[in-house]
């Protein structure tokens, strides 16, 4: 039995409460117990509040965890006690898409990561009074001091790295960078327009710059645009132009139209702007969940233009996370510039700052540190 602190969301409207939770059993075969050093806060964690009834509560959320393995279940996890790991999304490992190196499109993705809630693992994960908690959010539930994780979710990293900062490489930064490297295959001299300069959008900017592409960052927040410019993008203020002019400005900045566009906003207006700004054969990727019908303007998909949804950057985490770390070490993917750390006890402050746009990527530290 392990007792530890975790941030519990008890209702869709309430704040998080940091309280004692209990794991009544150790790792089963194929699982690892990880002491969390840091966990990023992702917009997906916060959208639980807007999907009332779909994700079961009370729950421990958090799916950008990183830390140190303290216990393994069975001999076949491929990991050892003391290994430093970054945690990513869950997948079954045996469906057609998983076997085809597309784990983000696992047949069981929704049930494993979002809606499984009270499956076989629920009985051993409770609050201090014995009340059941929905376990294994994205296979992790890492807004906590410890997380019980399928070993296939974990990517071993060099123990000399600041593991407490690496968690966002498992989802938000993975998604933006993966869209550039995997979904689009951006090459030197290509152009990309990124709509929304949050964590995913800025990761795409960094990846595009690392790939030698021209990147245009579109946002309405001057601070985000200034950061995008420091990271190598051409900043474009979305609120400073009417829609036709915004399209024209993107086209002028990309020599007649962008080859690629990435929308992180879910805004129908900006999605149509992005489509109009593409050159013939251009590709628009969507990463945000759409909450309403998406009307496309006549002609927007003419001349070989296409649109697709991108989940988790089309990434195999065990391949892309080490690549991003290597780029960071070379000074070409400075993701640490997007991070502000908070003690886990300040999770509600971190959520408010994230919602207000005061921080790009909050990272929660269970050891009580933060800045």
C-alpha atoms as a printed R data frame, in Angstrom:
    type eleno elety resid chain resno       x      y       z
1   ATOM     1    CA   UNK     A     1   0.000  0.000   0.000
2   ATOM     2    CA   UNK     A     2   1.253  3.468  -0.934
3   ATOM     3    CA   UNK     A     3  -0.179  6.682   0.519
4   ATOM     4    CA   UNK     A     4   0.692  9.929  -1.211
5   ATOM     5    CA   UNK     A     5  -0.550 13.390  -2.115
6   ATOM     6    CA   UNK     A     6  -2.520 14.047  -5.271
7   ATOM     7    CA   UNK     A     7  -4.707 16.774  -6.762
8   ATOM     8    CA   UNK     A     8  -8.268 15.424  -6.931
9   ATOM     9    CA   UNK     A     9 -11.018 16.941  -9.070
10  ATOM    10    CA   UNK     A    10 -14.270 16.050  -7.311
11  ATOM    11    CA   UNK     A    11 -16.775 17.856  -9.519
12  ATOM    12    CA   UNK     A    12 -16.737 19.584 -12.863
13  ATOM    13    CA   UNK     A    13 -17.166 23.012 -11.235
14  ATOM    14    CA   UNK     A    14 -15.023 22.666  -8.102
15  ATOM    15    CA   UNK     A    15 -11.360 23.538  -7.625
16  ATOM    16    CA   UNK     A    16  -8.767 20.802  -7.289
17  ATOM    17    CA   UNK     A    17  -8.130 19.600  -3.738
18  ATOM    18    CA   UNK     A    18  -4.705 18.290  -2.808
19  ATOM    19    CA   UNK     A    19  -5.313 15.345  -0.502
20  ATOM    20    CA   UNK     A    20  -4.056 11.919   0.461
21  ATOM    21    CA   UNK     A    21  -4.845  9.052  -1.884
22  ATOM    22    CA   UNK     A    22  -4.073  5.355  -1.592
23  ATOM    23    CA   UNK     A    23  -2.791  2.689  -3.949
24  ATOM    24    CA   UNK     A    24  -3.640 -0.592  -2.277
25  ATOM    25    CA   UNK     A    25  -1.412 -2.792  -4.448
26  ATOM    26    CA   UNK     A    26   1.887 -2.567  -6.270
27  ATOM    27    CA   UNK     A    27   2.508 -2.801 -10.000
28  ATOM    28    CA   UNK     A    28   0.979 -5.692 -11.903
29  ATOM    29    CA   UNK     A    29   2.750 -7.335 -14.814
30  ATOM    30    CA   UNK     A    30   3.725 -4.716 -17.366
31  ATOM    31    CA   UNK     A    31   3.279 -1.779 -14.977
32  ATOM    32    CA   UNK     A    32   5.685  0.579 -13.233
33  ATOM    33    CA   UNK     A    33   5.308  2.831 -10.211
34  ATOM    34    CA   UNK     A    34   6.832  6.241 -10.873
35  ATOM    35    CA   UNK     A    35   7.697  8.944  -8.366
36  ATOM    36    CA   UNK     A    36   6.589 12.077 -10.226
37  ATOM    37    CA   UNK     A    37   9.171 14.859 -10.426
38  ATOM    38    CA   UNK     A    38   7.026 17.193 -12.517
39  ATOM    39    CA   UNK     A    39   3.809 17.170 -14.520
40  ATOM    40    CA   UNK     A    40   2.737 19.626 -17.187
41  ATOM    41    CA   UNK     A    41  -0.775 21.030 -17.190
42  ATOM    42    CA   UNK     A    42  -2.381 20.575 -20.605
43  ATOM    43    CA   UNK     A    43  -5.567 22.118 -21.986
44  ATOM    44    CA   UNK     A    44  -6.944 18.597 -22.273
45  ATOM    45    CA   UNK     A    45  -6.825 18.291 -18.486
46  ATOM    46    CA   UNK     A    46  -8.889 21.452 -18.175
47  ATOM    47    CA   UNK     A    47 -11.445 20.565 -20.844
48  ATOM    48    CA   UNK     A    48 -12.750 17.871 -18.501
49  ATOM    49    CA   UNK     A    49 -14.760 20.686 -16.935
50  ATOM    50    CA   UNK     A    50 -16.474 21.324 -20.281
51  ATOM    51    CA   UNK     A    51 -17.261 17.679 -20.982
52  ATOM    52    CA   UNK     A    52 -19.367 17.063 -17.886
53  ATOM    53    CA   UNK     A    53 -20.487 13.449 -17.631
54  ATOM    54    CA   UNK     A    54 -18.012 12.032 -20.128
55  ATOM    55    CA   UNK     A    55 -14.877 11.802 -17.999
56  ATOM    56    CA   UNK     A    56 -15.755 10.140 -14.691
57  ATOM    57    CA   UNK     A    57 -15.153 11.956 -11.406
58  ATOM    58    CA   UNK     A    58 -13.763 12.175  -8.792
59  ATOM    59    CA   UNK     A    59 -10.438 11.698 -10.521
60  ATOM    60    CA   UNK     A    60  -6.764 12.487 -10.451
61  ATOM    61    CA   UNK     A    61  -5.940 14.085 -13.792
62  ATOM    62    CA   UNK     A    62  -2.547 14.941 -15.275
63  ATOM    63    CA   UNK     A    63  -0.974 13.352 -18.339
64  ATOM    64    CA   UNK     A    64   2.371 15.070 -18.902
65  ATOM    65    CA   UNK     A    65   4.253 13.398 -16.088
66  ATOM    66    CA   UNK     A    66   7.933 12.610 -15.730
67  ATOM    67    CA   UNK     A    67   9.894 11.093 -12.892
68  ATOM    68    CA   UNK     A    68  11.804  8.106 -11.551
69  ATOM    69    CA   UNK     A    69  10.793  4.438 -11.554
70  ATOM    70    CA   UNK     A    70  10.565  3.147  -7.978
71  ATOM    71    CA   UNK     A    71   8.991 -0.276  -8.579
72  ATOM    72    CA   UNK     A    72   8.356 -2.552 -11.554
73  ATOM    73    CA   UNK     A    73   5.812 -5.313 -12.083
74  ATOM    74    CA   UNK     A    74   7.156 -8.438 -13.688
75  ATOM    75    CA   UNK     A    75  10.397 -8.952 -15.598
76  ATOM    76    CA   UNK     A    76   9.235 -7.700 -18.989
77  ATOM    77    CA   UNK     A    77   8.696 -3.980 -18.493
78  ATOM    78    CA   UNK     A    78  12.008 -3.098 -20.133
79  ATOM    79    CA   UNK     A    79  12.637 -0.635 -17.303
80  ATOM    80    CA   UNK     A    80  14.484 -0.800 -13.990
81  ATOM    81    CA   UNK     A    81  14.169  0.862 -10.619
82  ATOM    82    CA   UNK     A    82  15.987  4.198 -10.801
83  ATOM    83    CA   UNK     A    83  15.303  4.821 -14.486
84  ATOM    84    CA   UNK     A    84  14.229  8.365 -15.349
85  ATOM    85    CA   UNK     A    85  11.189  8.364 -17.610
86  ATOM    86    CA   UNK     A    86   8.857 10.675 -19.523
87  ATOM    87    CA   UNK     A    87   5.255  9.469 -19.586
88  ATOM    88    CA   UNK     A    88   3.019  9.725 -22.641
89  ATOM    89    CA   UNK     A    89  -0.454  8.594 -23.705
90  ATOM    90    CA   UNK     A    90  -1.771  5.057 -23.328
91  ATOM    91    CA   UNK     A    91  -2.436  2.581 -26.135
92  ATOM    92    CA   UNK     A    92  -3.308 -1.096 -26.309
93  ATOM    93    CA   UNK     A    93  -0.187 -2.121 -28.230
94  ATOM    94    CA   UNK     A    94  -1.869 -4.816 -30.300
95  ATOM    95    CA   UNK     A    95  -4.598 -3.317 -32.546
96  ATOM    96    CA   UNK     A    96  -3.928 -2.673 -36.230
97  ATOM    97    CA   UNK     A    97  -2.953  0.961 -35.726
98  ATOM    98    CA   UNK     A    98  -0.699  0.248 -32.755
99  ATOM    99    CA   UNK     A    99   1.057 -2.482 -34.723
100 ATOM   100    CA   UNK     A   100   1.319 -0.050 -37.620
101 ATOM   101    CA   UNK     A   101   3.285  2.520 -35.573
102 ATOM   102    CA   UNK     A   102   0.238  4.761 -35.117
103 ATOM   103    CA   UNK     A   103  -0.516  4.395 -31.380
104 ATOM   104    CA   UNK     A   104  -2.292  7.767 -31.212
105 ATOM   105    CA   UNK     A   105  -5.049  6.167 -33.324
106 ATOM   106    CA   UNK     A   106  -5.330  3.079 -31.147
107 ATOM   107    CA   UNK     A   107  -8.746  1.417 -31.351
108 ATOM   108    CA   UNK     A   108  -9.023  1.823 -27.565
109 ATOM   109    CA   UNK     A   109  -7.596  5.341 -27.298
110 ATOM   110    CA   UNK     A   110 -10.728  6.977 -25.873
111 ATOM   111    CA   UNK     A   111 -11.456  4.263 -23.330
112 ATOM   112    CA   UNK     A   112  -7.835  3.998 -22.189
113 ATOM   113    CA   UNK     A   113  -7.100  7.709 -21.992
114 ATOM   114    CA   UNK     A   114 -10.338  9.625 -21.493
115 ATOM   115    CA   UNK     A   115 -13.386  7.633 -20.490
116 ATOM   116    CA   UNK     A   116 -12.268  4.330 -18.972
117 ATOM   117    CA   UNK     A   117 -12.556  5.658 -15.462
118 ATOM   118    CA   UNK     A   118 -13.568  2.750 -13.287
119 ATOM   119    CA   UNK     A   119 -12.140 -0.316 -14.975
120 ATOM   120    CA   UNK     A   120 -10.015 -3.089 -13.550
121 ATOM   121    CA   UNK     A   121  -7.654 -0.658 -11.775
122 ATOM   122    CA   UNK     A   122 -10.256  1.378  -9.876
123 ATOM   123    CA   UNK     A   123 -10.519 -0.836  -6.788
124 ATOM   124    CA   UNK     A   124  -6.899 -0.223  -5.776
125 ATOM   125    CA   UNK     A   125  -6.994  3.585  -6.196
126 ATOM   126    CA   UNK     A   126  -9.009  5.378  -3.519
127 ATOM   127    CA   UNK     A   127  -9.100  8.485  -1.386
128 ATOM   128    CA   UNK     A   128  -8.178  8.374   2.299
129 ATOM   129    CA   UNK     A   129 -11.764  7.476   3.253
130 ATOM   130    CA   UNK     A   130 -11.843  4.528   0.857
131 ATOM   131    CA   UNK     A   131 -13.903  6.253  -1.839
132 ATOM   132    CA   UNK     A   132 -13.075  5.111  -5.370
133 ATOM   133    CA   UNK     A   133 -11.243  7.488  -7.680
134 ATOM   134    CA   UNK     A   134 -11.244  7.241 -11.462
135 ATOM   135    CA   UNK     A   135  -7.756  5.952 -12.221
136 ATOM   136    CA   UNK     A   136  -5.301  6.129 -15.067
137 ATOM   137    CA   UNK     A   137  -6.168  9.389 -16.823
138 ATOM   138    CA   UNK     A   138  -4.136  8.962 -20.033
139 ATOM   139    CA   UNK     A   139  -2.637  5.938 -18.332
140 ATOM   140    CA   UNK     A   140  -1.039  8.190 -15.705
141 ATOM   141    CA   UNK     A   141  -3.113 10.370 -13.351
142 ATOM   142    CA   UNK     A   142   0.130 12.236 -12.696
143 ATOM   143    CA   UNK     A   143  -1.079 15.340 -10.822
144 ATOM   144    CA   UNK     A   144   0.339 13.445  -7.891
145 ATOM   145    CA   UNK     A   145   3.457 12.374  -6.062
146 ATOM   146    CA   UNK     A   146   3.275  8.892  -7.612
147 ATOM   147    CA   UNK     A   147   1.678  7.341 -10.689
148 ATOM   148    CA   UNK     A   148   1.006  3.737 -11.644
149 ATOM   149    CA   UNK     A   149   1.692  3.504 -15.347
150 ATOM   150    CA   UNK     A   150   1.750  0.858 -18.101
151 ATOM   151    CA   UNK     A   151   5.410  0.478 -18.990
152 ATOM   152    CA   UNK     A   152   4.591  1.016 -22.672
153 ATOM   153    CA   UNK     A   153   3.647  4.634 -21.743
154 ATOM   154    CA   UNK     A   154   7.134  5.398 -20.450
155 ATOM   155    CA   UNK     A   155  10.190  6.575 -22.378
156 ATOM   156    CA   UNK     A   156  13.556  6.240 -20.639
157 ATOM   157    CA   UNK     A   157  15.701  9.405 -20.655
158 ATOM   158    CA   UNK     A   158  19.202 10.333 -19.574
159 ATOM   159    CA   UNK     A   159  19.277 10.747 -15.771
160 ATOM   160    CA   UNK     A   160  21.496 13.820 -16.104
161 ATOM   161    CA   UNK     A   161  18.589 15.764 -17.643
162 ATOM   162    CA   UNK     A   162  16.205 17.929 -15.556
163 ATOM   163    CA   UNK     A   163  13.477 15.292 -15.531
164 ATOM   164    CA   UNK     A   164  11.037 17.581 -13.698
165 ATOM   165    CA   UNK     A   165  10.803 19.745 -16.853
166 ATOM   166    CA   UNK     A   166  10.474 16.977 -19.429
167 ATOM   167    CA   UNK     A   167   6.837 15.916 -18.905
168 ATOM   168    CA   UNK     A   168   5.297 18.242 -21.528
169 ATOM   169    CA   UNK     A   169   7.336 16.405 -24.161
170 ATOM   170    CA   UNK     A   170   4.874 13.551 -23.650
171 ATOM   171    CA   UNK     A   171   1.831 15.395 -25.007
172 ATOM   172    CA   UNK     A   172   1.627 19.144 -25.709
173 ATOM   173    CA   UNK     A   173   5.079 19.668 -27.162
174 ATOM   174    CA   UNK     A   174   4.939 16.211 -28.768
175 ATOM   175    CA   UNK     A   175   1.727 17.195 -30.569
176 ATOM   176    CA   UNK     A   176   2.995 20.457 -32.041
177 ATOM   177    CA   UNK     A   177   6.403 19.176 -33.028
178 ATOM   178    CA   UNK     A   178   5.013 15.880 -34.291
179 ATOM   179    CA   UNK     A   179   2.587 17.692 -36.570
180 ATOM   180    CA   UNK     A   180   5.552 19.401 -38.219
181 ATOM   181    CA   UNK     A   181   7.935 16.454 -38.375
182 ATOM   182    CA   UNK     A   182   5.524 13.538 -38.839
183 ATOM   183    CA   UNK     A   183   2.155 14.718 -40.170
184 ATOM   184    CA   UNK     A   184   3.528 17.341 -42.559
185 ATOM   185    CA   UNK     A   185   7.116 16.203 -43.082
186 ATOM   186    CA   UNK     A   186   8.247 19.823 -43.243
187 ATOM   187    CA   UNK     A   187  11.497 20.363 -45.114
188 ATOM   188    CA   UNK     A   188  13.955 23.262 -45.443
189 ATOM   189    CA   UNK     A   189  12.411 26.104 -47.400
190 ATOM   190    CA   UNK     A   190   8.808 25.049 -46.756
191 ATOM   191    CA   UNK     A   191   6.362 27.462 -45.150
192 ATOM   192    CA   UNK     A   192   3.874 26.919 -42.343
193 ATOM   193    CA   UNK     A   193   1.271 29.166 -40.737
194 ATOM   194    CA   UNK     A   194   0.505 28.288 -37.118
195 ATOM   195    CA   UNK     A   195  -2.806 29.573 -35.762
196 ATOM   196    CA   UNK     A   196  -2.655 29.888 -31.990
197 ATOM   197    CA   UNK     A   197   0.619 30.492 -30.146
198 ATOM   198    CA   UNK     A   198  -0.007 28.340 -27.083
199 ATOM   199    CA   UNK     A   199   2.076 25.358 -26.043
200 ATOM   200    CA   UNK     A   200   1.170 23.220 -29.073
201 ATOM   201    CA   UNK     A   201   1.492 26.093 -31.539
202 ATOM   202    CA   UNK     A   202   4.833 27.274 -30.180
203 ATOM   203    CA   UNK     A   203   6.153 23.711 -30.232
204 ATOM   204    CA   UNK     A   204   5.217 23.649 -33.918
205 ATOM   205    CA   UNK     A   205   7.049 26.950 -34.424
206 ATOM   206    CA   UNK     A   206  10.191 25.568 -32.764
207 ATOM   207    CA   UNK     A   207  10.028 22.385 -34.823
208 ATOM   208    CA   UNK     A   208   9.482 24.301 -38.065
209 ATOM   209    CA   UNK     A   209  12.425 26.557 -37.305
210 ATOM   210    CA   UNK     A   210  14.568 23.531 -36.500
211 ATOM   211    CA   UNK     A   211  13.519 22.022 -39.849
212 ATOM   212    CA   UNK     A   212  14.605 25.147 -41.728
213 ATOM   213    CA   UNK     A   213  11.089 26.263 -42.662
214 ATOM   214    CA   UNK     A   214   9.499 29.712 -42.688
215 ATOM   215    CA   UNK     A   215   6.967 29.894 -39.841
216 ATOM   216    CA   UNK     A   216   4.223 32.482 -39.388
217 ATOM   217    CA   UNK     A   217   2.583 32.576 -35.959
218 ATOM   218    CA   UNK     A   218  -0.968 33.983 -35.798
219 ATOM   219    CA   UNK     A   219  -2.392 34.987 -32.430
220 ATOM   220    CA   UNK     A   220  -4.199 37.859 -30.708
221 ATOM   221    CA   UNK     A   221  -1.983 38.068 -27.609
222 ATOM   222    CA   UNK     A   222   1.030 40.388 -28.085
223 ATOM   223    CA   UNK     A   223   3.044 38.528 -25.442
224 ATOM   224    CA   UNK     A   224   2.573 35.190 -27.185
225 ATOM   225    CA   UNK     A   225   3.530 36.746 -30.515
226 ATOM   226    CA   UNK     A   226   6.665 38.264 -28.999
227 ATOM   227    CA   UNK     A   227   7.631 34.825 -27.700
228 ATOM   228    CA   UNK     A   228   6.918 33.258 -31.098
229 ATOM   229    CA   UNK     A   229   9.176 35.841 -32.717
230 ATOM   230    CA   UNK     A   230  11.988 35.013 -30.267
231 ATOM   231    CA   UNK     A   231  11.562 31.377 -31.259
232 ATOM   232    CA   UNK     A   232  12.019 32.189 -34.935
233 ATOM   233    CA   UNK     A   233   8.510 32.871 -36.283
234 ATOM   234    CA   UNK     A   234   7.120 35.851 -38.138
235 ATOM   235    CA   UNK     A   235   4.435 37.243 -35.789
236 ATOM   236    CA   UNK     A   236   1.013 38.161 -37.157
237 ATOM   237    CA   UNK     A   237  -1.625 39.742 -34.941
238 ATOM   238    CA   UNK     A   238  -4.972 38.090 -35.705
239 ATOM   239    CA   UNK     A   239  -7.138 40.828 -34.199
240 ATOM   240    CA   UNK     A   240  -5.419 43.628 -36.087
241 ATOM   241    CA   UNK     A   241  -6.886 42.734 -39.480
242 ATOM   242    CA   UNK     A   242 -10.228 41.828 -40.984
243 ATOM   243    CA   UNK     A   243 -10.518 38.246 -42.302
244 ATOM   244    CA   UNK     A   244  -9.688 38.885 -45.982
245 ATOM   245    CA   UNK     A   245  -6.658 40.933 -45.011
246 ATOM   246    CA   UNK     A   246  -5.454 38.265 -42.586
247 ATOM   247    CA   UNK     A   247  -5.552 35.703 -45.387
248 ATOM   248    CA   UNK     A   248  -3.684 38.040 -47.697
249 ATOM   249    CA   UNK     A   249  -1.039 38.830 -45.124
250 ATOM   250    CA   UNK     A   250  -0.310 35.150 -44.513
251 ATOM   251    CA   UNK     A   251  -0.057 34.612 -48.282
252 ATOM   252    CA   UNK     A   252   2.324 37.549 -48.693
253 ATOM   253    CA   UNK     A   253   4.538 36.373 -45.835
254 ATOM   254    CA   UNK     A   254   4.729 32.861 -47.320
255 ATOM   255    CA   UNK     A   255   5.425 33.820 -50.942
256 ATOM   256    CA   UNK     A   256   1.944 33.245 -52.294
257 ATOM   257    CA   UNK     A   257   0.543 30.856 -49.718
258 ATOM   258    CA   UNK     A   258   1.664 28.478 -46.990
259 ATOM   259    CA   UNK     A   259   2.399 24.875 -47.868
260 ATOM   260    CA   UNK     A   260   1.196 23.855 -44.399
261 ATOM   261    CA   UNK     A   261  -1.052 25.322 -41.754
262 ATOM   262    CA   UNK     A   262  -1.734 24.128 -38.226
263 ATOM   263    CA   UNK     A   263  -4.803 25.254 -36.315
264 ATOM   264    CA   UNK     A   264  -4.685 24.850 -32.543
265 ATOM   265    CA   UNK     A   265  -7.736 27.014 -31.777
266 ATOM   266    CA   UNK     A   266 -10.759 25.074 -33.033
267 ATOM   267    CA   UNK     A   267 -12.183 28.363 -34.372
268 ATOM   268    CA   UNK     A   268 -14.211 27.882 -37.571
269 ATOM   269    CA   UNK     A   269 -13.284 31.412 -38.645
270 ATOM   270    CA   UNK     A   270  -9.553 30.770 -38.305
271 ATOM   271    CA   UNK     A   271  -9.787 27.318 -39.874
272 ATOM   272    CA   UNK     A   272 -11.343 28.847 -42.984
273 ATOM   273    CA   UNK     A   273  -8.736 31.616 -42.935
274 ATOM   274    CA   UNK     A   274  -6.023 28.962 -42.798
275 ATOM   275    CA   UNK     A   275  -7.517 27.081 -45.745
276 ATOM   276    CA   UNK     A   276  -7.713 30.236 -47.843
277 ATOM   277    CA   UNK     A   277  -4.092 31.022 -46.989
278 ATOM   278    CA   UNK     A   278  -2.787 27.696 -48.327
279 ATOM   279    CA   UNK     A   279  -1.090 27.379 -51.666
280 ATOM   280    CA   UNK     A   280  -2.395 24.674 -54.075
281 ATOM   281    CA   UNK     A   281  -1.665 21.192 -52.646
282 ATOM   282    CA   UNK     A   282  -1.410 22.767 -49.185
283 ATOM   283    CA   UNK     A   283  -2.262 20.768 -46.076
284 ATOM   284    CA   UNK     A   284  -4.129 22.057 -43.025
285 ATOM   285    CA   UNK     A   285  -3.882 20.081 -39.788
286 ATOM   286    CA   UNK     A   286  -6.319 20.452 -36.889
287 ATOM   287    CA   UNK     A   287  -5.337 19.510 -33.352
288 ATOM   288    CA   UNK     A   288  -8.128 21.109 -31.300
289 ATOM   289    CA   UNK     A   289 -11.387 19.319 -30.623
290 ATOM   290    CA   UNK     A   290 -14.282 20.840 -32.561
291 ATOM   291    CA   UNK     A   291 -17.373 21.575 -30.460
292 ATOM   292    CA   UNK     A   292 -19.646 22.620 -33.329
293 ATOM   293    CA   UNK     A   293 -20.159 21.939 -37.019
294 ATOM   294    CA   UNK     A   294 -17.367 23.200 -39.254
295 ATOM   295    CA   UNK     A   295 -18.782 24.987 -42.326
296 ATOM   296    CA   UNK     A   296 -16.229 25.110 -45.122
297 ATOM   297    CA   UNK     A   297 -16.404 27.868 -47.687
298 ATOM   298    CA   UNK     A   298 -16.943 26.913 -51.355
299 ATOM   299    CA   UNK     A   299 -13.667 26.265 -53.110
300 ATOM   300    CA   UNK     A   300 -11.635 26.014 -49.925
301 ATOM   301    CA   UNK     A   301 -10.468 22.477 -50.750
302 ATOM   302    CA   UNK     A   302  -9.947 23.043 -54.481
303 ATOM   303    CA   UNK     A   303  -6.635 22.481 -56.240
304 ATOM   304    CA   UNK     A   304  -5.337 19.691 -54.082
305 ATOM   305    CA   UNK     A   305  -5.740 21.365 -50.722
306 ATOM   306    CA   UNK     A   306  -6.578 19.000 -47.877
307 ATOM   307    CA   UNK     A   307  -7.504 19.021 -44.246
308 ATOM   308    CA   UNK     A   308  -6.907 16.374 -41.565
309 ATOM   309    CA   UNK     A   309  -7.131 15.935 -37.839
310 ATOM   310    CA   UNK     A   310  -3.835 15.241 -36.050
311 ATOM   311    CA   UNK     A   311  -3.772 13.356 -32.754
312 ATOM   312    CA   UNK     A   312  -0.634 13.434 -30.575
313 ATOM   313    CA   UNK     A   313   1.450 14.629 -33.509
314 ATOM   314    CA   UNK     A   314   1.149 11.244 -35.258
315 ATOM   315    CA   UNK     A   315   4.002 10.336 -32.934
316 ATOM   316    CA   UNK     A   316   5.569  7.188 -31.624
317 ATOM   317    CA   UNK     A   317   6.640  8.706 -28.283
318 ATOM   318    CA   UNK     A   318   9.677  6.448 -27.909
319 ATOM   319    CA   UNK     A   319  11.056  7.883 -31.140
320 ATOM   320    CA   UNK     A   320   9.990 11.529 -31.049
321 ATOM   321    CA   UNK     A   321  10.695 12.339 -27.392
322 ATOM   322    CA   UNK     A   322  14.420 11.467 -27.670
323 ATOM   323    CA   UNK     A   323  14.567 13.482 -30.900
324 ATOM   324    CA   UNK     A   324  13.106 16.550 -29.192
325 ATOM   325    CA   UNK     A   325  15.499 16.181 -26.271
326 ATOM   326    CA   UNK     A   326  18.403 16.030 -28.716
327 ATOM   327    CA   UNK     A   327  17.203 19.192 -30.451
328 ATOM   328    CA   UNK     A   328  16.815 20.908 -27.063
329 ATOM   329    CA   UNK     A   329  20.351 19.945 -26.078
330 ATOM   330    CA   UNK     A   330  21.552 21.437 -29.370
331 ATOM   331    CA   UNK     A   331  19.704 24.696 -28.643
332 ATOM   332    CA   UNK     A   332  17.200 24.142 -31.457
333 ATOM   333    CA   UNK     A   333  14.044 23.311 -29.475
334 ATOM   334    CA   UNK     A   334  14.112 25.574 -26.385
335 ATOM   335    CA   UNK     A   335  10.910 24.287 -24.815
336 ATOM   336    CA   UNK     A   336  12.088 25.253 -21.338
337 ATOM   337    CA   UNK     A   337  11.449 28.900 -22.280
338 ATOM   338    CA   UNK     A   338   7.705 28.133 -22.330
339 ATOM   339    CA   UNK     A   339   7.576 26.628 -18.833
340 ATOM   340    CA   UNK     A   340   6.685 28.127 -15.469
341 ATOM   341    CA   UNK     A   341   6.828 25.811 -12.467
342 ATOM   342    CA   UNK     A   342   4.364 25.693  -9.569
343 ATOM   343    CA   UNK     A   343   4.206 23.554  -6.454
344 ATOM   344    CA   UNK     A   344   1.508 20.908  -6.755
345 ATOM   345    CA   UNK     A   345  -0.342 22.637  -3.906
346 ATOM   346    CA   UNK     A   346  -0.741 25.685  -6.186
347 ATOM   347    CA   UNK     A   347  -2.548 23.730  -8.916
348 ATOM   348    CA   UNK     A   348  -5.585 26.041  -8.855
349 ATOM   349    CA   UNK     A   349  -3.358 29.079  -9.345
350 ATOM   350    CA   UNK     A   350  -1.684 27.300 -12.248
351 ATOM   351    CA   UNK     A   351  -5.093 26.592 -13.800
352 ATOM   352    CA   UNK     A   352  -6.147 30.246 -13.459
353 ATOM   353    CA   UNK     A   353  -2.894 31.448 -15.016
354 ATOM   354    CA   UNK     A   354  -3.268 28.938 -17.854
355 ATOM   355    CA   UNK     A   355  -6.867 29.974 -18.548
356 ATOM   356    CA   UNK     A   356  -5.918 33.666 -18.509
357 ATOM   357    CA   UNK     A   357  -2.987 33.163 -20.860
358 ATOM   358    CA   UNK     A   358  -0.459 34.348 -18.275
359 ATOM   359    CA   UNK     A   359   1.620 31.222 -18.737
360 ATOM   360    CA   UNK     A   360   2.175 28.978 -21.748
361 ATOM   361    CA   UNK     A   361   2.989 25.719 -19.998
362 ATOM   362    CA   UNK     A   362   2.538 25.295 -16.238
363 ATOM   363    CA   UNK     A   363   4.517 22.435 -14.734
364 ATOM   364    CA   UNK     A   364   3.528 21.187 -11.283
365 ATOM   365    CA   UNK     A   365   6.233 19.999  -8.897
366 ATOM   366    CA   UNK     A   366   5.072 17.587  -6.180
367 ATOM   367    CA   UNK     A   367   8.133 18.339  -4.020
368 ATOM   368    CA   UNK     A   368   6.746 21.799  -3.288
369 ATOM   369    CA   UNK     A   369   9.170 23.836  -5.352
370 ATOM   370    CA   UNK     A   370   8.112 26.311  -8.014
371 ATOM   371    CA   UNK     A   371   8.648 29.843  -9.171
